[in-house]
């Protein structure tokens, strides 16, 4: 069952990344309250990618704490972005813009680190369990 969750998160992350990278017209769709769909697509990508190492549930307390903190940061990213922007259009000025860029870059770095760390830990755990 855990493998299905990991695969689902991977598929969602890849699909959302494709939409963002290709500049899909879906990014500009307006949802209720003039909310751009691109904001939700970006948030879905971050959350799905950050959920992968949590679902892998590999050994290591530091890894579990880091993976969970990264997932929570991804979940909070969109609401925090809206608060910093002061509305549904994510446009920033002054210190709010710098804070948003810094936090977003930290999250964009933390997610692949957590995924790679979990993948390596899973491979090492599997190697240690394998019969010789």
Secondary structure, 3 states (H helix, E strand, C coil): CHHHHHHHHHHHHHHHHHHHHHCCHHHHCEEHHHEEHHHHHHHHHHHHHHHHHHHHCCCCHHHHHHHHHHHHHHHHHHHHHHHHHCCCCCCCCCHHHHHHHHHHHHHHHHHHHHHHHHHHHHHHHHHHHCCC
